[in-house]
Amino acid sequence: MPDDEGHPSLEEMELSVIFNALSDPLRRHVIGELAVAPRETERTCASFKLPVSKATLTHHFRILREAGFIRQVNRGNSRAACLRMEDIDLKFPGLLDLIRSTSFDVPSR
């Protein structure tokens, strides 16, 4: 069962949900940027400068969180996202390497 913030445990992470999260180019861009950043990098949602409304941005990060890609923590009046590298590498070996080898530009909307 996901924790109080909606983060699934390692055992609950499913490949179909991960693929669904990656199906959107904006979410692929977020994961791509976090995958090449140093481990434990935390970024606010706004720092990705995605061309969408705040509500849509919240939706995209909820999808990534519920898939198990990111862990979000409250940082005052915003939330920071950190890629769950170790969990993803354990559950889906090679996935982050594949993502790192692919370029994901921010699509214009």
N, C-alpha and C positions, 0 to 999 in steps of 0.2 A: 504494500500500500504506500502511495506517495507520502512524503512528510507533510507537515502543516503548510509549507510553502509551495507544494506541488511538484517537488523533485522526486522522481522515481528512484527506487533502489537499483543497484546494479542488476539484480535478478529480474526486475520488472522491465528493464529496457528491452525493447523489441525492434528487430531490424525493419519491419514494415513501418513502424512509427518514425524511426530514424530516416528512412527513405522519404516518407511523407514530409518530414521537416525540411529535407534537402530539396524538395521539389520546387520550392519557390526561389527565384534568383536572389532576392534580397536576403533571405535567410542563409543561402549558400555564401553570400558575400560576408555576412557576419561571422559565420563559422570559419570561413577561409582566413579572415583577418585574425581571429583569435588563435587559429591553428598555427600561424607563423609567428605569433607573439611569444615572448618568453613565458615559461610556465607560471601559473598563478597570476597572470595579468588580469586585472579587473578593469572593465570599461563601463561607463554609463551607456544607456541605450542611445542617448542623443549624440554621443561621441562618434557614432558611425555615420552620421549625417545622411541618413536615408531619406529619399524624396517622398515621404508619406506623412500623414497626420499623426499626432501623438497617439490617438486611439488605435490606428493601424500598427504603429510601432509596438505598442503594448501587446497587441494580438500576436505579432510575429515572435516577440520574445517569450510569450506564454507557450507558443508551439514549441520553441526550442527548449524551454525549461521542462515541459511535460514529456518531451521526447527523451530527455536526459542529457542533451548536449551541453547545457549550461547550468550553473548554479548561480542564482541571483541572491544578493544580500542587500538589505536596506542601508543606504548611506545618507542619512538625513532626509532631505526632500527628494531624493532620487534613488534608483536601484542600480547596482553595479552587477555586471555579468562576468563570470569566469568560466572558461571552457573546462569541462570535466575530463581532461586529457587521460589521466590514469584509468578512469572507469571505462572510457571509450576504447582505449588500447587493450584493456583486459577483455571486454565483451566483444569487440569487433576489431580484431587485429588487422592492421594495414589500412583501415578506413581513413584515419587522419593523414597518413602518408599520401594516400590518393588525393585527398582534399588539398594538401599542401602543394602537390604537383600540378594543380589546376588553377588557372587565373580566374578570379571572380570579380569583375568590375561591377560597380554600382549601376544597375540599369536605371535609365530615366523612365519616369512614369508620366 
